[in-house]
């Protein structure tokens, strides 16, 4: 077999250095922009095992990937997740992995925050779409705001390198809290990113009507805060502004209004081991099949990953006005 490269480069010359790995499609919340109210989850036997996830991510990190984000669903509802993070933490130093991060809804952080920090988790993103308990319950359908706020406090106590809040702003739901969410982040020495709703999967509302652009959010914030454009980057698609006189940054993830495909350095692996080369397209490779047909064969797995770079598309075709052409929900894709 030919010698493998030490860096993943797609056919457009973009280096792939960031993998987002979804470890479960299950979640203890049912956020309105992420899931339908009645969800059918994957049979557990279809999911990658934790051992397969470690094997897969080691392959990526031996191919030049520097950042791994664990996502879901809600990653912390997966059994033995603490074992997984301990194993992944050990990839730093033995591979090219420089940063291990997590996206969570915060509901399990009181239990896991310190364990995760001790395992080598560097940064954590926590979803927080409202500071109003009733509105929070409506947006998440099942979530409890106090539990999440307690989780945020536990994460702060655990001393991660940085904690960032993620807020999906929706007209008619929480656009009146744009300022309050930013002030909460500033008061707690956190960063925050505002995210445009993504048209993945069927949901119970009209996304076109609830869509709130990053430019609208930014204009609202500028009425209160002195925002300075920043060159800061966390390796993902956020555009950042520094809040003058604070340590907090405000970011914007704008798949519709400010397409970020030209600089895409990311791929995603779904809960069942499908390598998605683009969030908004179905170009993919079944890595679970490779792993199970060639158990323990790192060379075969790496070759499949290298070959997949040839089908990474130039960009997505999101249209907030159209019915979704991508029927998988964000919880399957990996938030």
C-alpha positions, 0 to 999 in steps of 0.5 A: 500500500502506498505511503500515506500523507501526514496531512489531509488536503481536499481537491480545493487545496483546503487542509482538514485539521478539525473533526467533529465527532457525534457520539450519540443522537440521543439527548435529554432535551428536545430543542425546537431547532434541533429535533422534532418533538417525537424523535426515533433514535438509532438502534444502539447496535448501529452506533460506533462503540466507544473503542471504535471512536477512539480508534477512528479519531486516532487515525484522524490525528495521525493524519494531521488533525489538530482539533477534535470536538465531541458532539451529539445529541448530548454527548454526556448522556452516553454511558462510560463517556468519562472513559472515552475522554480519558482515552482521547486525552491521551492522544495529545502528545502521541499524535498531532492532536492539540485541542480536545473540545466538547459541545454540551447542553450543560445538563450533566456538567455538575456531574462531569465537569471536573472529570472532563477537565482532569482527562485533558478536555481543553475547551467547552461550548455550552448551549444557552438560548434563554435566561428565562426559565419558562422560555428556556423550557419552551425552547428545549421542551424538557430542559431546566434552566437552573440545572444548566446554570449550575452546570456552567458554574461547575465548568467555571470551577473546573478551570477549562482553558475557555468556556463559550456559550452558544445561542441560536437566535429565533424571531418570535422566540428569543430575539429579545434576549440578545443583549441579556445573553451577551451581558451574562457571558461578560459578567461570567468571563465567558465568550458567546457565539450567536448561531443562525438556525440551520435547515437540517431535518423537519421541525415543527415551525417555519424556519424562514419565519424564525430566521434571524441573521447574524447582521441583525444580532450584531446591530442589536449588540452594537447599540449597547456594547463597544465591539472591536473586530478580532482576528481570534480563531478557535479553528471553526467558522466563528467570526469574533468581536472583542467586547471592549474593556472585557475578556469576552469575545462575541462570535457569529456562526453564519451559514446563510448570511456569511458563507464560510465554505471557502475556508472550511477545514472541517469534517464530521463523523455521525453517530453511526460512523458516516464521514460527512465531508460537508454539513449541508451536503450528503457526500459521505463515506461509511467508516464504520463499514471499513472498521468492521470489515478490517478490524484493527487495520489502521492502514485501511482506515487511514486510506479510506479517510485520505480517499474521502478528501476527493469527494469533499464538496466546495460548499453547502447549498443552504436555503432557509426558505426551502424545505430541507433537502437534508433530512437528518436532524442536527442531533444525528449530524453532530451539533 
